[in-house]
Amino acid sequence: MLCPGGCWPARKEKPAMRVIAGTARGKVLKALPGQDITRPTIDRVKEAMFSSVQFLVPGARVLDLFAGSGQLGIEALSRGAITCDFVDASPEAFAVVRENCRAAHVEMKSKLHHCDAFAFLASARGPFDLVLLDPPFAHGTLNRVLPELSRIVAPGGVVLCESERGAQLPETAGELTRTKQYTYGKILVSRYEKAPRE
């Protein structure tokens, strides 16, 4: 539809997905189109998530279990994490994660796994100091994943989960205990912790 002056209206572009802080700060990351394959975490949610674990991230072993574009794991690596395992079953998402890791110059600290999350968890050894979970919403995935994660989270480790607002998540899952929840618009972020070893 033409605007009154006879021109075509400008197409509204989606804001670029960028690394917020650290060695790759400002680096533009590629996102997959549509929300069926991957749903990028909005910047204010990502910033809040990483602010809550700012002292844990440097030197951490990280797991980005439903990697999508890989932006959460790449943010962790940019902020000083020592390694990150990226897991996604989608061929499209897997290719984008690999491309984004190269763009952010974190490929040497990245391990990519093209497989189902549950298949990965069945054989993963860990331990992981920080686990980032952003699975497809409204499928009850977190309730099934959290108990499986308990075994590979390091003592004192943290799991950060994104879900739809109103999602019913357990207070405990194995050795993991839910300690906090934050709401950002339609998004709920839940924090689980594993007790440190005495």
Secondary structure, DSSP 8 states (H G I E B T S, - for coil): ---TTS----------EE--SSTTTT-EE---SSTTT-----HHHHHHHHHTTTTTSTT-EEEESS-TTSHHHHHHHHTT-SEEEEE-S-HHHHHHHHHHHHHTT-GGGEEEE-S-HHHHHHH----EEEEEE---TTS-HHHHHHHHHGGGEEEEEEEEEEEETT----SEETTEEEEEEEEETTEEEEEEEE----
